[in-house]
Amino acid sequence: MPAQSPSPCAPAARPPGQCWRPWLGWLRWLGWAGLWLCALLWLASASQATPMRPPAAALASAPDAHTPAISPGALPDPAAPSPWDAALAESGIGLGVLESVTLTPERTLVLKGWAVSAQPNAFITLAHVWLGEQPLYTGRLGLLYPRPDVARATGHPEWLHVGFELPIALPALWPERLPSGPATLRVHIQRGDGAQFALRGDPGVFQLDLPPANAPAPAARWLLALALLAPLLALALPSGIRSARLLPPARQRALFGGSLLLSLALLVAGGWTGSSLALLLQHAPVTHDMRPYLGVAQTARTDEWLVVTPLAISQTTQPEPMAAINPLHGLHGQNMNVVGMTGAPVANLAALAKPATWGFFFLDLRRALAWDWWLPYFLCLGALWLLLQRWLGTPWRWAAVLAATYTFSPYSVSFSGWPAYLTGFAVVGLLAADRLWLRRSHAAHAPHAASSATPLWAAAGWGLLLGWAAAGFVLVLYPGWQIALAYLLAPLALAWFWHSRQRRGWGSAQWLGLLCAALVAQALLGAWWLDGQAAIEAMRTSVYPGQRSTEVGGYADPWALAKGMGNFITMFQSSLWAIPSDSGSFLYVLLPLLAATLAMCLPAGQRVLHAHMHRPALLAALWAYVGFALLFMFVGLPAWLSEASLWARVPVIRLDAALGLAQTLLLAWWVGAQHRPDHLPSAALSNATLSGTASAAPWPLGLRALALASGLGLAAWLWWLHTRMLAPLQAWQTAGATALMVALAGLLGALLIGPRWRIAIALYALWTLAAALPFNPIGQAPTYVRVADALAPWLAPADASGPPARVAVVRENRWANALSAAGVAVLNTTFYEPPLRFWQQLDPGGAAARQYHRYQHLRILLAEPQELAAGAAFSIFAPTLDHVDLRIHAQRMDFSLLGVSHVLSNAADAAHLRQNPSLQLLTQEGDWHLFAVQPGG
């Protein structure tokens, strides 16, 4: 064996073949990136698939109104020759009729008709569809359902199961493949023996006028592709000694950081968003140009598409854009400073601490909404990537992978990125505090370098950033996440400062930075308080969320730590027992991590793992938090302790944000421990230090036993938790799928402890991202939202100097929030600030104050007779925590009491409201009816 060279770069020290090992690392990264992309695309397409079944009308054998040659009531003349028999004999293969062709708003072409084979032993199998000369579909025809009308009209009772319904998705990725305009449809049916016959029918059915696809332009799609590829290409930069000579690791990290900024810029430039806003705009009396592209809008995310996003848009359409009081909401307006999460844009100093809203001030609406959607993700991803490297010693590539598993976790995307937004502020604050308190110079290979004081200008800059992050963290306005994250990250910061105490100090620069942080935080939060004081006080004293009952914990579902395992399925299911935002979680691998931690606490374990304890103070802080969080979830706290510690404001079902972050930090600690150069055999230093590609020492028996026990333990634990789920939740995840997921989780747990940990981390990342990324749709945000053309003239004031129209919307809350986003003043939208002045007009004595003093979706509904007292015109009550209903008598209610000029309702309610003397029907179109309110009616 040749002697080892003291220099890792010396050619004599390389074993045979080592010169091409860096390229193997580069190819491996490309391979993993390609595998991830392919798997995500496959899962994205698979998650959108819905089972095909005949509609209820077809199952009931209702005849199709467009059937050209079948009369449902006609009975064949036994003496007359059957034209159907003649047609079948002429074909000799089969007979069928295409009865109708429909294009849905989702660009799905639905073909309906019937088909029968001439030979009973030759079954119908496939359908071939062409649009003009372009093939559109080839595949199975589907299950044939009963058509007794066909059997009766043709005189063939055996032609019963002949009906079909064929939904064909038109091209989505590249809609230009299918030109718009007039085209002729051709449909051939194929039997099992390969013979084919053409469908017949009314010639008009086969003539289509395909409208242009409402799809993003090709240039925007290229921007999307480049935005996705830029970070992946930077992540796949070649590693190793030879590559490091050309592109040092520090420059590689800088390139990856730059790729994140480039990706954000490209997504914003293309106007791309993952919002489900289309659900609000599609069926409301408004016009818009939102362009869905991939995926399905998620109904479960109502807080985003029904509340926060339209509230933000309404700030751009109100009479004084970005003003604190928005008159489009309610009778007296709503203070927009109290809108939480990413918030609404308000022109005050506090807007500096709401970076997601910055786009509304300097970009058009499409790009402002894109900025509002993507900034939370990139803020968290970039900040967490830096923290994992600096605090836990994680190599930059693995830090990026682990940061992505938290930022784009099922829990984060199911809440529209808001947990990532809050975490981003917290992590930026930690990084700023770390740099502010850094007093001594630091170099990995120069531990005894002379100390140097932090420049005053640098300390002031880090202090400004710390104050900004603190204010942004507060203005998210969701204590359930804020308190849980603060309890995790504050002790972690103290542990880090203790670990790096040799490089800490306190001097005039630190005092200056702390002063700057305090002044910035005070200025930003003070501006917010002064501009929204009345609304903040109204929220503080509200029944919900201000006086929400004390949370003591202890009520987590027994399977809470296993729900992330099946997010491939549960993220796309809703029921009485689970919705996506409650199902989204993490694949918790705490058991293997705990085994590795305990083993490393012992000298024998350190020898088995070929490592020693890595940053123990941070490790202790993380495990202490995990233990406390699990105690709160499954056991609970005394009420007095819960109140004193502020955990009384933390719902158990919202702990995933902090617990998932704790696990991500533990995984980063484990990866950092594996990559310590002094933990590796000297022969592996040359490549492992830069790329982590060197092989570890042989896997000893003790390590194998520990890994096997961890994997089996994790698998058994997840299986046991799965058996404790409610029966409907178990039914979603079939026994085979559950067994496969449990086995893969066990394999992951076993591989995590040992030399194959890279495969475990890659599997964990793939599992997490494949379940989460297909959840939100991808499309272009609208450049405008306007009132429908048929409605707009009626809502314009007759006199330009007169008061603007104000509308009460009956029943249809989507219409209400969409109209306010389009610039119409609406009485009943969604209110963070309770509209107390309006309610006090209807309830002067305050008898129903506990019903309406809360955050609320204000709904106006027609009352059932039993819901009103004798002779009463309305009643007020809150059926849920966040809904307040004004139930009105359709005929007795005097709408002039509401202070509105118009009432908008659907057709069903309009039939009852026509008899109300205070209303006069103005116009109607489609499903909406508009009434004018008569004063004193």
Buried (B, 14 or more C-beta within 10 A) or exposed (E): EEEBEEEBEEEEBBEEEBEEBBBBBBEBBBEBBEEBEEBBBEBBBEBBEEEEEBEEEBEEBBBBEBBBBBEBEEEBEEEEEBEBBEBBEEBEBBBBBBBBBEBEEEBEBBBBBBBBBBEEEBEBBBBBBBBBEEEBBEEEBBEBBBBBBBBBBBBBEEBBBBBBBBBBBBEBEEBEEBEEEEBEBBBBBBBEEEBEBBBBBBEEBBEBEBEEBBBBEEEBBEBBEBBBBBBBBBBBBBBBBBBBEEBEBEEBBBBBBEBBEBBBBBBBBBBBBBBBBBBBBBBBBBBBBBBBBBBBBBEBBBBBBBBBBBBBBBBBBBEEBBBBBBBBBBBBBBBBBBBBBBBBBBBBBBBBBBBBBBBBEEBBBBBBBBBBBBBBBBBBBBBBBBBBBBBBBBBBBBBBBBBBBBBBBBBBBBBBBBBBBBBBBBBBBBBBBBBBBBBBEEEEEEEEEEEEBBEEEBBBBBBBBBBBBBBBBBBBBBBBBBBBBBBBBBBBBEBBBEBBEEBBBEEEBBEBBBBBBBEBBBBBBEBBEEBBEEBBEBBEEBBBBBEBEEBBBEEBBEBBBBBBBBBBBBBBBBEEBBBBBBBBBBBBBBBBBBBBBEBBEEEEBBBBBBBBEBBBBBBEBBBBBBEBBBEBBBEBBEEEEBBEBBBBBBBBBBBBBBBBBBBBBBBBBBBBBBBBEEBBEEBBBBBBBBBBBBEBEEBBEBBBEBBBBBBEBBBEBBBEBBEEBEEEBBEBBEEEEBBEBBBBBBBBBBBBBBBBBBBBBBBBBBBBBBBBBBBBBBBBBBBBBBBBEBBBEBBEEEEEEEEBBBBBBBBBBBBBBBBBBBBBBBBBBBBBBBBBEBBEBBBEEEEBBEBBBBBBBBBBBBBEEEBBEEEBBBBBBBEEEBBBBBBBBBBBBBBBBBBBBBBBBBEEBBEBBBEBEBBBEBEBEEBBBBBBBBEEB
